[in-house]
Amino acid sequence: MRPYIIVVASLILFSSDAKPSRSQQPLNNQGFSLHFPRTIDTTSLEIRYFLGGEFGGYGGFVRTNPETWDYTIETSYEGKPARSLKAIVFCPGYEMKLLDIPSLDDSAAKSIDLELRPLKLIQLSGRVILPEADSKLNLRIDARYEAYWDHEFFGIADGFVSSFDLASTALSEDGSFSMMVPDFAHDPAVNSFKDRGAIQLTTRDPKTGNLTNWLERSKSGDDAKLGVDIQSVEQYRELILYARPNR
C-alpha cells in the first residue's frame, strides 16, 4: 500500500467574471479536476486521494503550489482506469472536507468547483519537560494532525495514516510554548467519524532539521496514541508534556 492523503470539498459555481487562474497541469479527460476560489492562500494546500479499480487500490497526492488554484487528479494507475475516487483536501484556516466519487464512469462532470468554509484557530499552549541532554538546545515544537479516521473514509484496513502540518514555533528556555491550531473539535467532516484523530507534537533541532523528541501527556510513556485528543482540545491550556527521545 502506498502513502495517500484525504481531501474534503463542497460545490460552488464561480462567476463568469472570475480572473483566469494558474493551473497545476493542463486539464484533460484523463483526470478529475479541482478548482479552488482565487481568494484562498494555497501555499500550504494539501490534497490526498485514493483510487479504486481493477488494479485494487492506489493512494497518492497532488503536488500543490502557491497562487495555483486549479489541479488535476490522474484517474488511472499503471495504464488502467480507476472506477472510484476519494480525496481529502486540507487548507489551513478552513474546514476539512471530503470528496467521494463512487463511479467515475457515471460522473457527468470531470471537474468540481470547491468552496472552503473558514474554521477558526484555537490556542494550544503548555510546557515541555525535556531530557537533561536536550534541555539546553534551542528546539522548535511542531504540530501535526493525525487523521486516524482516514482508513474508515478510504475503506481500507491498513496503510499509513494521513497527516497534515499545522504549526511550528520556537520552544522557550523554560520549555513553554504557544501556537494556534485549527479547531478540529468543531469541524463537521472530522466529527462525522468515530475516531476524530489527534494533534501530535514533536520537538526538532532547527539546525539539523532532525526530530529529537515525541511529546505526550503521560510520564510513563505508555500512551496507546501520542498526541492531544482533538475532541477536547479547547481544554488544553498550559499542558504539561513529557519528552520521549526519538530512538
Beta strands, then each sheet from edge to edge (+ up, - down):
strand 1: 31-35
strand 2: 46-53
strand 3: 56-62
strand 4: 70-74
strand 5: 76-77
strand 6: 80-90
strand 7: 97-101
strand 8: 111-113
strand 9: 121-129
strand 10: 140-147
strand 11: 162-170
strand 12: 176-182
strand 13: 198-204
strand 14: 211-216
strand 15: 228-229
strand 16: 239-245
sheet 1: 4+ 1- 8-
sheet 2: 3+ 2- 6+ 5-
sheet 3: 3+ 2- 6+ 7-
sheet 4: 11+ 10- 13+ 14- 16+ 9+ 12-
sheet 5: 11+ 10- 13+ 15-
end
